[in-house]
Structure formats: C-alpha cells, structure tokens
Amino acid sequence: MRTEGSAKASQRGQALVLALVLLFAASLALFLLFSTGQVVATKQRLVNAADAAAYSSALWRARVLNFHAYANRAIVAQEVAVAQAVTLVSWSKYFERFTENASTLAVAWPPAAPVLEAAATIARTARELTEAAAAEEIRVRAASSLGYKSLLARSQEALQLAADSFGLGAVANEVARANDPAFFAFALGDDGIFGRFTRRYASDDDRARLRDVVVDSLDPFVRGPRRDDLRLLLLPSSCFGRTTSVDKWFRRWRKRGGTEIAPDLERWQAVDTASIHNWRKSGFLFGSCKQREWMPVGWGAAQASDGSDSPGIIGNTGGTLDNRGATALAAAEIDGDGYAGFDSYGGIERVRELNYRALPDARFPVSQVVVLARTDARNVRTANALDVGIGRLRLFESFAGNRLWAMAVGEAYFRRPPGGPGRIEYASLYSPYWQARLAEPSEAQRAAAVRYAN
C-alpha cells in the first residue's frame, strides 16, 4: 500500500519532467522568435536599402539623359551663334561696300561727300572689328577638336558609359553601404538594352535632324530672306512711257540676303547683296519690258568652314541670284580675310538621341535598372549568429547562397513637370524632362534575380 509521502514524491517527479519539456519548448520558441525578428528586421532594412539604391540609380540615369538634352540644346545654341557671327560679317561687308560706293557716287553732289566718306570709314572699322570678334567666336564655339560643341558631344559619350549597368552598380552600392556598411548592392546586366536606348548620330541624314532644329532656332534676320524692294521714283527706267505698266517706268532697288548651311552640313554661308534694276525693252518694236540688273550697289559674303577650298557661294541663299552681278562680286571675297577662326568650323555635330526604332514605346519610353542588395548571413544577428544555444537548442538558418537578398527596380521616364504648360510632349533628348521612380518587378526580372541568388 502506497503512503501519502510516496504519492507526493511521485507527483513532484512528473511535474518536473513536464516543466523541463515546456522549458525546452519555450526556449526554442524564444530563440526562434528572436531569430525570426532579426531576419525580418534585417530584411526590411535591406529592402529599404535596395529601394533607395534602385531609385538613386534610376535618378542618375535620368540625370544623364537630361545632360544629353541640355548638351544638345547647348550645341544648338553654339550653331546658332556661328550662324549669327557669319551673318554679321556678311552684313558688315555689305554695309562697308555700300558706303564706299555711295561715297564714290557722291562726287557729283559735293555737300554729301564728306558725310559719306566718314560713314565709309566707320563702316570699314566696324567690319574689321566684327570679323575679328566673329572669328574668335567661331573658333571657341565650333572648332572641330576643342570647340564648345565638340567638347559637349564628347562629354555625352563619357556620361553615357557612366549610366550603363556597371556605372549604376557603383551608384547602387554607394547608396546601400550608406544605409548599412554590411550591405552590398549592384545592378543586374540588361543584355545591352540601355546601350540600344540611345544612339549617336552617324549619317548626314541623322545630322539633318539637328540642322533642322538649328534652323528653326534662328531669328528671322539671320534665317532670312533679308529682302527689300523699292521703286526709285527719281530714276526713270528705259521703259518710261513705253509701256502701260506704271510700275515699269522706274528703276527698282533690290536687296537680297540670307544665311544657310551647305548641303554637306560642313559649312555656313551668309550673303548680302543690293542692286539697282532697270526695265528695258527686249526687242526693237514689239519686245516687252524686262527687268535686268543695272548696277551692283552693295555686296558682302562670309563663311565658316573646315578650311578646305572654298566653293564660293552655293545655291540661291536668300534669293541673292536676283542680283547676279552683286552676288558674283560677293563670292570673290567670301573668305574671312585671313582670320583663322573662319576656317575652324567642325560641321554639324554627331550628338546623342533616342534610338526610336529600338524602343517598344517610342513616344513614352522607360529605361529600367534592376538592383540586387545582399548581406552575408553572419550579419543577421540571429541566435545562431550570436552563438546562443547549444545542442538541441541551437537553431541553424538557411539562406540562399548563405546570404540575405532583396530586389528593387527603378526606371527613368519622360514627363513634363507638373507646373509646365498643359500639353503632351513626347520623349526626346532635346527636352530635359527625364525623371525617376520605382517600378514593380516583372516576372522575368524576378526569375533572373532568383537564378543569380541561387
């Protein structure tokens, strides 16, 4: 028969075993809870770092695209400045020649001679100063090697390399390490997708697009035509009283001029001419009155080229062939009178533009960058990493590649700023409206990240 004391001792022994079992389970649960919390906390910090790295990488790419746009605009401005310089030289030559001719003709009217001679001297000085300033402007802005626009085009190529996967990987890693020195991040390769996102102009057909932008940016005086027609009532024509058309009774003043770039895109030329035209009978009895150039009064021409042999005046710039005699005289002095800057022009640049044919959406393209962030398992302060627990109380975590991973996707996209005019503008590298945002990873991107992590 069991005594009361032996029963109590038996009950105490059973409770102790149960307590030990519960204590073991509670310890495992505590270690598991602690380790899970550490993994979740580290994972959340790693995800935040990956998001920051992806956004920063996309922002850098957007800034590079905006740099391309600003550089293209600056190159357009340099071309416009070259066109303006050539125009001013042509105009100053024309005005100098006009005042010289006027002072020569003023011999018949002595009171006007001193004034016109002084005007001719001033015009000559103005032409010399204009040529010197224009030559320096052209050399600094448009020289083929060290001109502003050449340097801008080359800087586009340097920054383009900084925005590929390798360059963005450096940006992503810097941002991740700024969040935690134990983190590491990099950009996944994109199989050359960003390399095909833009392209550099190569052919003349490509450069013609930049030429069209430049021409559209010229002011009306430079673009021309610089045209004027006047009826000279004090100079009767040879058809005076011999035709019913009163308009043909008087000679006409014709001013013609303009500025344009040569078809080969390697030369700017500007021409300004003025001539007096006369109406004369083309036959003895029944011929009609036809207008012919009677006297060239003023002429001037200038060019910016690469220094090769000058072809003279090409085409009918600003309608100058209406004054053929004056145009021929201008062509004889189209060179820059010894100023080297006029022979340093490097032609329309080969700039960067979107590669529209390679874009899935040519109007609203996006350029994505996939960022993977990781940290070694030993940096996750779990119970196992802290060497807490022995034997059966030791928990061993399993991470892919013995690391903790996070993935994020950023993208550069084109959109006008909210405060801008309310109109739709399609993407290009002539407007600096590239921005950055985070994007949802695609299934293909997730699969690529998993393959890399494992």
Salt bridges, closest charged atoms under 4 A:
GLU4 OE2 - LYS8 NZ 3.54
GLU79 OE2 - LYS149 NZ 3.17
GLU96 OE2 - ARG124 NE 3.86
GLU96 OE1 - ARG127 NE 2.81
GLU100 OE1 - ARG97 NH1 3.54
GLU100 OE2 - ARG124 NH2 3.57
GLU131 OE2 - LYS93 NZ 3.74
GLU131 OE1 - ARG127 NH1 3.14
GLU136 OE2 - ARG139 NH2 2.37
GLU137 OE1 - ARG141 NE 2.53
GLU157 OE2 - ARG200 NE 3.89
GLU157 OE2 - ARG352 NE 3.09
ASP180 OD2 - ARG45 NH1 2.66
ASP204 OD1 - ARG207 NH2 2.76
ASP206 OD1 - ARG199 NH2 2.86
ASP212 OD1 - ARG211 NH2 3.08
ASP229 OD1 - ARG227 NE 3.69
ASP229 OD2 - ARG254 NE 3.31
ASP229 OD1 - ARG256 NH1 3.08
ASP247 OD1 - ARG231 NH2 3.02
ASP247 OD1 - ARG252 NH1 3.01
GLU266 OE2 - ARG207 NH2 2.98
ASP272 OD1 - ARG226 NE 2.73
ASP272 OD1 - LYS255 NZ 2.98
ASP322 OD2 - ARG256 NE 2.95
GLU333 OE1 - ARG97 NH2 3.28
ASP337 OD2 - ARG127 NH1 3.69
GLU349 OE2 - LYS149 NZ 3.38
GLU353 OE2 - ARG209 NH2 2.96
ASP376 OD2 - ARG378 NH2 3.14
ASP376 OD1 - ARG403 NE 3.29
ASP387 OD1 - ARG394 NH2 2.80
GLU411 OE2 - ARG437 NE 2.61
GLU425 OE1 - ARG416 NH1 2.52
GLU440 OE2 - ARG446 NH2 2.85
